[in-house]
Amino acid sequence: MSEWYEKSFGEDYLIVYRHRDFCGARHEVEQMIGWLELPQGAKVLDLCCGMGRHSLALAEAGYEVTGVDLSETLLREARAQAGAGAVTWVQSDMRSLPLPGGFDAVVNLFTSFGYFEEDEEQVKVLREIYRMLEPGGRFIIDFLNPAYVIRHLVPHSTREDGDSLIDESRRIEDGYVKKDILLTSRGDDTPRKYHERVKLYPLETFRRLIAAAGLELQDVHGDYDEGEYDEEHSKRMIFVGVRP
């Protein structure tokens, strides 16, 4: 039986998350550059790069970028974007990368973490981040704020995108935030079903996972506008740290 992420990040993902725009990615990258303190030409790994929004913005900003994702569909979309030739695209599971390392920075964005059931599997990802980094290299992990998600969860919503009706149901269950997605196209009443699941790691637990991988956490931001993390009000937990 395949894992949920092997099915969910296909053609229909491009419809469900079409609203994620490239201008927003550029704004986020501008802030990340300040946090990472990277010189021009630095080597950056975008781990779980998806459609390549941040990879392309980092390349435009003058960095040598490698984008890694498991989904060939999303990588195909990334390769079709203007400027995609400036990025090295690699298909791989984030727990075992076919790369030697040597990066000045690794970024893992848009809640591309917490996909696995066992904590040790999440630590494997963090250990790969450690292995990819040069000593002194820095990382950013942009994760959801569990407390905010729990308080502001929208149990059900529907919207239209062109000829597609998108029906999304959300729930907190067994320590995860779970989403069930039904897509129906005009002229075809057969719904296409997808499931997403992210483990809800509060701040102190995430700190322990990072430490278990040998990484050092330096700052936690609540958004991309320099807001410090606040459990009650922050939408995100953006971890910034270093490989000692």
Salt bridges, closest charged atoms under 4 A:
GLU11 OE2 - ARG76 NH2 2.77
ASP12 OD2 - ARG192 NE 2.70
GLU28 OE1 - HIS54 NE2 2.58
GLU60 OE1 - ARG26 NE 3.24
GLU72 OE2 - ARG79 NH1 2.86
ASP93 OD2 - ARG95 NH2 2.80
GLU117 OE2 - ARG197 NH1 3.90
ASP119 OD1 - LYS199 NZ 3.05
GLU120 OE2 - ARG127 NH1 2.64
GLU121 OE1 - ARG95 NH1 2.85
GLU121 OE2 - LYS124 NZ 3.06
GLU128 OE1 - ARG131 NE 2.80
ASP142 OD1 - ARG236 NE 2.86
GLU160 OE1 - ARG186 NH2 3.93
ASP161 OD1 - ARG18 NH2 3.00
ASP163 OD1 - ARG186 NH1 2.89
ASP167 OD2 - HIS156 NE2 3.03
GLU168 OE1 - ARG159 NE 3.41
GLU168 OE1 - ARG170 NH2 3.27
GLU168 OE2 - LYS179 NZ 3.35
GLU173 OE2 - ARG171 NE 3.47
GLU173 OE1 - LYS178 NZ 2.83
ASP180 OD2 - ARG171 NH1 2.65
ASP180 OD1 - HIS195 ND1 2.91
GLU204 OE2 - ARG207 NE 3.22
ASP225 OD1 - HIS27 NE2 3.06
ASP230 OD2 - HIS233 ND1 2.92
GLU232 OE1 - ARG151 NH1 3.78
